[in-house]
Amino acid sequence: MRAGAIAAIVALGVLLTGCSATDGTAANDQAAVTGEFEVGGAPEGGADAAMEAPMPGEEGARALEDGSAVTTSTAADRQIIRSGYMSMRVEDVGRSASEVRGLAAAANGLISSEDVSTSGDNAYATIQAQVPADRLDGFIKDVSALGTVDTVNLSASDVTAQVVDLDARIDALKTSISRLTQLLAQASRIEDLLAIETQLAQRQSELDALTAQRTYLADQVALSTLTVNLAPLTEEPQVEAPGFVSGLKSGWNAFVSVVMVAVTAVGFLLPWLVLLAILAIPVVLIVIRATRRHRRPEAIAAGTTAPADQD
């Protein structure tokens, strides 16, 4: 019984000691929190000193910038932006473009841009589709089945470091804004209020800009972009092997071409020749008539002088 009583007394003493230590720690924490601000509402040294002090979370961001903080992430945590370009030939460009839109919708994606142009009887289309990153490979496979693929180019960009840096800066700014908001509620002097509001507006603007950048990167990582260029399917010319038959065909084709050119030239010149003949006939008749008139007096003169010479 004495041993049990002694053990109970010792346990009670230890319990009381622990409670007093806990109360002392809580009191010290409360004193530290309440001692941070003066009676007037601003911390010691004024609002400027409070805003110049490093905010919670800023140390981590600075260490990240300096390279002293090393972050590790698994392959599943990597932030990768994937994009690709595909050039292919199809039988019907319009129908294939519609099928690409349907495949993008089936993959829970969207069409960000589309350009369809017509050149004569042929049409060309360039479609930019955005699909979830984990469905990009399947989407490329489905689109490849629509025709003959000429070119496929894929690229990937790792933006993990940028995402980690942005997250650290955003957390630091949020902590800083929270503390400045508390200081603004506690401040009583006009100059402190103006200084705190200026810093608060500046840091809120920085936070909005960084949040927009983080959202943009998240969208780029979540959705991969594939640009599909569609062109009409044309038959490739068949090149015959050189030889006697090939040379004979080439010579015959050349002969036929020369004959066709000559016939075409004759057909082109024939109307002009007929017109020239029609214009030349009166001229020739006039020349012949004038020549005959000139020869008659000469013949008469020659006939009258011949008998006189005989006498």
Secondary structure, DSSP 8 states (H G I E B T S, - for coil): -HHHHHHHHHHHHHHHHHHHHHHHHHHHHHHHHHTTB-TTSSBTTHHHHHHHS--TTHHHHHHHHHT-S-----GGG--EEEEEEEEEEES-HHHHHHHHHHHHHHTT-EEEEEEEEEETTEEEEEEEEEEEGGGHHHHHHHHHTTSEEEEEEEEEEE-HHHHHHHHHHHHHHHHHHHHHHHHHHH--SHHHHHHHHHHHHHHHHHHHHHHHHHHHHHHHHHEEEEEEEEEE----------SHHHHHHHHHHHHHHHHHHHHHHHHHHHHHHHHHHHHHHHHHHHHHHHHHHHHHHHHHHHHHHHHHHH-
